[in-house]
Amino acid sequence: MSAEPMQRIIPIGAHVQCTDGYGGSVTRLIVDPPARRLTHIIVQDGTLPGVEHLVPVARIAGTTYDRVTLDCTQDTLAALEPFAEERFISSNASDYEPFYAVDPFAEFEADHIPLVTEHIPPGELAIQRDAQVMASDGPAGHLTAFVVDRASGGINSIVVRLGHWLTKHEQVIPIAAVERIDSGTLSLTLARDQIATLPVMPMRRRYD
């Protein structure tokens, strides 16, 4: 029997499979930037409307370039902590006063204003799909996946989509070349011509 690989790819936008059927899709990845470690994936379940859930990486049983398989049932997934919580407050509620301090000219058509709270662990970030990857000399591409250590969740490299239409391809960039991680942007220490010399990953996914 062959040994399991020490690393696994965690693609954003991948389909999710539970032990008893379709689970939804991966919408974001939760990382601990100082530790360079993936801690959770955000899975939008298959209900209507879809609900996003905070799924610990320990729940991941396997991955491919376009699929994440969980070790739980659909019901167990649905019972996991929701990623976002929406509540409504009155437009004249006292806890909304800080907003008016920022934008005193804001106007609202409704008496009740929706507020959305994202349940992100302290000190961590939610990386969105197609987060921009910036080289030291300008835009380089968009993030499509992390390659992580199976045991620890430590990020070994990132997968970046480059090019346009017929020239689309992916390249693997070591995490050591990532200078800064934000929710919408990953900044590199490499220039674009240096990125072009890195390994190219065969296209195995269809992009929107």
Buried (B, 14 or more C-beta within 10 A) or exposed (E): EEEEEEBBBBBBBBBBBBBEEEBBBBBBBBBBBEBBBBBBBBBBBBEEEEBBBBBEBEBBEEBBBBBBBBEBBBEBBBEBEBBBEEEEBEBEEEEBEEEEEEEEEEEEEEEEBEBEEBBBEEEBBBBBBBBBBBBBEEEBBBBBBBBBBBEEBBBBBBBBBBEEEEEEEBBBBBBEBBEEBEBEBBBBEBEBEBBEEBEEBEEEBEEE
